[in-house]
Amino acid sequence: MSSSTCIFGGNLNFDHACHEWQIFKDRFVQFCIANDITEENDAAGLKRRALLLTALVDDTYRVVKDLAFPTLLDNVEYKALVALLDRHLEPKRCSFAERSAFYKAEQRAGEGLAEWAARVRRAAQYCGFGTELDTALRDRFVLGLEDAKEKERLFAESVDTLTMNKALELAQGVRCARQALRGARGAGEPPQLFEMRAGSGAGRATPAAAPSPAAQTRAGRCKVCGYRNHTTDQCRFSDLTCQNCNKKGHLRRMCKSRGNNFLQPEDSDIEDDVAV
C-alpha cells in the first residue's frame, strides 16, 4: 500500500470500556485485507502494529502500555501485542454457565424470527456442543419461540429430520401465511358477532342476537367463511374441514351444528379456523 493509496474502511478506534475486543479484532483483520496489508508485504507486522496502536483510545493505550511493561510497545511484535490483548480482554468462559444461559434463552416480544435465530447461534458459541450443535440450536430455537402458532407448527415435525435452517424456514412460512390472511381479512368485512346475554334489565343496552348462518347468507355473506367480498363458489376456504363438525364446505364460524345462542367474539379471527 503506497502513501498515495486511499485507505479503505475509514478510521478504526477501540475503547475497551465500551467496545467488544473480538468484534474489533475481526474488523481490524478485514481492514487490513481491504488495504492489502498481508503477511507477505508486512512480514514484520510493523504496519499492522502501528495501525492497531493508533486505533486505541488513550485509556486503552495506557492499559496496553502497562500490560507490556517493562517492554516498550515499540519492541512488542504485532502478534505478541494481539495475544496480550486477547489474554486481558477476552472473558474467561465456563461452558456450564454458557449452556445454562443458552437453555434459558427465549424469543423476546417483537423480536423477528431471523433475529431470534441469530441470537440462539450467538448464545451457543462458547457452549462446546461439538457435533451436537445443530440439534441444540434447533431445539432452543423451537422451544424458545414466543408465538404459539409457529411453535405448534414445528412441534408437528419429526426431530429426526427437522434441522435448524428448516425450522426457521417453516416458522417464517407460518408467519407469512398469517400476515397474508390478515391482509385478506382487511379486504372484506368480517362478520359482526355478539354474545347473547339473558336477563338484561330495563334501560340496559342488550347486544343483538347473533344471526344464524342462513340469515347471514341471505344478507350476502359467504356460507363458507362469512365474508361479504366474494360469493360462496369463489371462496378459497371451501376445501377446508370445519374444526367443529369435521365436515368440508364451511369454517367453524359458519357451522350450523354449534347452535345459535351465541358465537364468541374470537370467532372473528379467521386464523384460528384455518390454522394447520
Phi, psi and omega per residue, in radians:
M1 nan 1.950 -3.121
S2 -1.343 2.877 -3.116
S3 -1.165 -0.367 -3.139
S4 -1.542 -0.099 -3.104
T5 -1.416 2.390 3.104
C6 -1.196 2.563 3.082
I7 -1.577 2.167 3.136
F8 -1.601 2.498 3.049
G9 1.784 -0.035 3.107
G10 1.251 -2.970 -3.123
N11 -1.605 2.144 3.091
L12 -1.516 2.601 3.021
N13 -2.563 2.579 -3.112
F14 -2.376 2.203 3.078
D15 -2.133 1.953 -3.054
H16 -1.109 -0.311 -3.129
A17 -1.324 -0.398 -3.079
C18 -2.383 -0.126 -3.138
H19 -1.919 2.693 3.109
E20 -1.603 2.157 -3.049
W21 -1.065 -0.757 -3.091
Q22 -1.102 -0.697 3.105
I23 -1.123 -0.805 3.132
F24 -1.096 -0.720 -3.126
K25 -1.080 -0.733 3.094
D26 -1.102 -0.741 3.125
R27 -1.150 -0.623 3.135
F28 -1.145 -0.698 3.086
V29 -1.062 -0.793 3.123
Q30 -1.141 -0.616 3.091
F31 -1.064 -0.764 3.127
C32 -1.153 -0.687 3.109
I33 -1.112 -0.773 -3.121
A34 -1.098 -0.484 -3.113
N35 -1.829 0.293 3.029
D36 0.994 0.748 3.041
I37 -1.860 1.899 -3.000
T38 -2.199 3.088 3.070
E39 -1.102 -0.547 -3.088
E40 -1.253 -0.819 -3.089
N41 -1.648 -0.009 3.075
D42 -2.433 0.958 -3.038
A43 -1.041 -0.634 -3.131
A44 -1.416 -0.193 3.114
G45 1.301 0.293 -3.074
L46 -1.159 -0.760 -3.138
K47 -1.150 -0.788 -3.114
R48 -1.147 -0.670 3.093
R49 -1.130 -0.738 3.140
A50 -1.124 -0.757 3.130
L51 -1.126 -0.726 -3.137
L52 -1.117 -0.816 -3.105
L53 -1.161 -0.649 3.129
T54 -1.279 -0.279 3.106
A55 -1.428 -0.230 -3.109
L56 -1.419 2.368 3.033
V57 -1.249 2.927 -3.020
D58 -0.972 -0.817 -3.093
D59 -1.113 -0.714 3.138
T60 -1.211 -0.714 3.093
Y61 -1.019 -0.709 -3.132
R62 -1.143 -0.687 3.106
V63 -1.098 -0.800 -3.137
V64 -1.113 -0.696 3.118
K65 -1.083 -0.713 3.116
D66 -1.176 -0.657 3.134
L67 -1.136 -0.599 -3.101
A68 -1.423 -0.324 -3.100
F69 -0.948 2.390 0.194
P70 -1.561 0.072 3.114
T71 -1.372 2.370 3.080
L72 -1.286 2.544 -3.115
L73 -1.049 -0.526 3.107
D74 -1.107 -0.358 -3.104
N75 -1.797 0.037 3.109
V76 -1.636 2.145 -3.140
E77 -1.154 2.746 -3.082
Y78 -0.980 -0.884 -3.106
K79 -1.111 -0.639 3.105
A80 -1.189 -0.601 3.112
L81 -1.150 -0.757 3.102
V82 -1.100 -0.742 3.122
A83 -1.096 -0.652 3.109
L84 -1.083 -0.780 3.111
L85 -1.189 -0.649 3.101
D86 -1.020 -0.854 -3.094
R87 -1.108 -0.634 -3.058
H88 -1.470 -0.619 -2.976
L89 -1.810 -0.343 3.101
E90 -1.385 2.119 -3.124
P91 -1.188 2.566 3.062
K92 -1.243 2.341 -3.049
R93 -1.900 2.400 3.020
C94 -1.963 2.034 -3.054
S95 -1.018 -0.687 -3.130
F96 -1.180 -0.679 3.101
A97 -1.160 -0.701 3.112
E98 -1.118 -0.714 3.131
R99 -1.187 -0.644 3.117
S100 -1.060 -0.784 3.108
A101 -1.160 -0.641 -3.141
F102 -1.103 -0.821 -3.089
Y103 -1.231 -0.342 3.129
K104 -1.578 -0.177 -3.067
A105 -1.138 2.413 3.093
E106 -2.441 2.678 3.127
Q107 -1.124 2.341 -3.125
R108 -1.483 2.728 3.087
A109 -1.039 2.230 3.124
G110 1.449 -0.042 -3.136
E111 -1.413 2.252 -3.134
G112 -1.191 2.813 -3.126
L113 -1.127 -0.733 3.130
A114 -1.128 -0.700 3.111
E115 -1.149 -0.699 3.109
W116 -1.120 -0.749 3.121
A117 -1.077 -0.719 3.121
A118 -1.134 -0.677 -3.137
R119 -1.194 -0.615 3.077
V120 -1.104 -0.769 3.123
R121 -1.106 -0.713 3.135
R122 -1.124 -0.693 -3.117
A123 -1.186 -0.364 -3.077
A124 -1.596 -0.060 -3.003
Q125 -1.013 -0.662 -3.043
Y126 -1.981 0.381 -3.118
C127 -1.537 -0.262 3.119
G128 1.146 0.730 -3.113
F129 -1.302 -0.384 3.113
G130 1.069 -2.246 -3.097
T131 -1.233 -0.226 3.137
E132 -1.607 0.169 -3.034
L133 -1.034 -0.868 -3.062
D134 -1.113 -0.653 3.107
T135 -1.129 -0.766 3.135
A136 -1.127 -0.734 3.118
L137 -1.077 -0.821 -3.138
R138 -1.068 -0.813 -3.096
D139 -1.086 -0.775 -3.122
R140 -1.186 -0.656 3.117
F141 -1.081 -0.821 -3.096
V142 -1.212 -0.885 -3.055
L143 -1.207 -0.416 -3.118
G144 -1.627 0.034 -3.135
L145 -1.074 2.450 3.139
E146 -1.433 -0.669 -3.034
D147 -1.423 2.171 -3.086
A148 -1.157 -0.649 -3.121
K149 -1.136 -0.751 3.134
E150 -1.165 -0.728 3.123
K151 -1.134 -0.730 3.139
E152 -1.064 -0.704 3.134
R153 -1.106 -0.731 -3.116
L154 -1.295 -0.503 3.087
F155 -1.111 -0.416 -3.140
A156 -1.338 -0.214 -3.132
E157 -1.458 2.759 3.109
S158 -1.448 2.369 3.116
V159 -1.194 -0.285 -3.131
D160 -1.355 -0.388 -3.064
T161 -2.104 -0.295 -3.082
L162 -1.371 2.161 3.085
T163 -1.816 2.988 3.111
M164 -1.064 -0.833 -3.115
N165 -1.114 -0.684 3.131
K166 -1.191 -0.671 3.116
A167 -1.083 -0.744 3.106
L168 -1.112 -0.736 -3.141
E169 -1.096 -0.769 -3.130
L170 -1.171 -0.740 3.133
A171 -1.097 -0.713 3.102
Q172 -1.148 -0.601 3.084
G173 -1.114 -0.736 3.101
V174 -1.093 -0.764 -3.132
R175 -1.125 -0.745 3.125
C176 -1.104 -0.713 -3.140
A177 -1.115 -0.728 -3.135
R178 -1.173 -0.661 3.089
Q179 -1.147 -0.653 3.101
A180 -1.148 -0.680 3.118
L181 -1.153 -0.663 3.085
R182 -1.107 -0.666 3.096
G183 -1.139 -0.714 3.114
A184 -1.156 -0.650 3.119
R185 -1.152 -0.620 3.136
G186 -1.207 -0.393 -3.122
A187 -1.338 -0.365 3.141
G188 -2.184 2.939 -3.121
E189 -1.584 2.051 3.121
P190 -1.234 2.685 3.117
P191 -1.052 2.373 3.099
Q192 -1.619 1.810 -3.027
L193 -1.998 2.430 -3.103
F194 -2.323 2.628 3.133
E195 -1.412 2.374 3.055
M196 -1.331 2.328 3.092
R197 -2.149 2.045 -3.125
A198 -1.434 2.679 3.010
G199 1.352 0.468 3.113
S200 -1.257 2.296 -3.108
G201 -1.358 2.960 3.139
A202 -1.155 2.494 3.112
G203 1.432 -0.037 3.124
R204 -1.804 2.452 3.139
A205 -1.203 2.287 -3.134
T206 -2.081 2.092 3.124
P207 -1.032 2.541 3.126
A208 -1.247 2.641 3.126
A209 -1.135 2.467 3.108
A210 -1.144 2.308 3.116
P211 -1.176 2.623 3.114
S212 -1.236 2.828 3.083
P213 -0.951 -0.651 3.139
A214 -1.147 -0.713 3.134
A215 -1.161 -0.652 3.091
Q216 -1.110 -0.692 3.128
T217 -1.108 -0.763 3.137
R218 -1.098 -0.480 3.133
A219 -1.412 0.073 3.097
G220 1.693 0.241 3.130
R221 -1.560 2.615 3.067
C222 -1.177 2.332 -3.139
K223 -1.237 -0.272 -3.110
V224 -1.498 -0.896 -3.035
C225 -2.048 -0.291 3.107
G226 1.599 0.039 3.141
Y227 -1.503 2.805 -3.078
R228 -1.767 -0.175 -2.955
N229 -1.509 0.205 3.094
H230 -2.846 2.928 3.098
T231 -1.585 2.922 -3.084
T232 -1.069 -0.691 -3.096
D233 -1.281 -0.162 3.101
Q234 -1.743 -0.059 -3.016
C235 -1.212 2.251 -3.123
R236 -1.378 -0.120 3.117
F237 -1.703 0.133 -3.015
S238 -1.165 -0.379 -3.136
D239 -1.609 -0.045 -3.139
L240 -1.407 2.741 -3.121
T241 -1.675 2.336 3.115
C242 -1.122 2.302 3.141
Q243 -1.368 -0.055 3.128
N244 -1.735 -0.857 -3.082
C245 -1.946 -0.040 3.118
N246 1.110 0.463 3.074
K247 -1.939 2.616 3.117
K248 -1.482 2.776 3.048
G249 1.957 -0.149 3.103
H250 -2.838 2.786 3.059
L251 -1.598 2.932 -3.091
R252 -0.971 -0.663 -3.099
R253 -1.096 -0.401 -3.100
M254 -1.876 0.205 -3.072
C255 -1.264 2.239 -3.120
K256 -1.312 -0.401 -3.026
S257 -1.402 -0.096 -3.069
R258 -1.562 -0.036 3.083
G259 1.613 2.798 -3.056
N260 -1.953 0.106 -3.066
N261 -1.267 -0.595 3.009
F262 -2.841 2.687 2.976
L263 -2.185 2.276 -3.056
Q264 -1.192 2.561 3.127
P265 -0.994 -0.514 -3.109
E266 -1.177 -0.233 3.113
D267 -1.152 -0.231 3.091
S268 -1.320 -0.173 3.088
D269 -1.567 1.741 -2.981
I270 -1.206 -0.359 -3.126
E271 -1.041 -0.594 -3.128
D272 -1.167 -0.492 -3.092
D273 -1.478 -0.389 -3.066
V274 -2.007 0.106 -3.093
A275 -1.120 2.478 3.109
V276 -1.724 nan nan
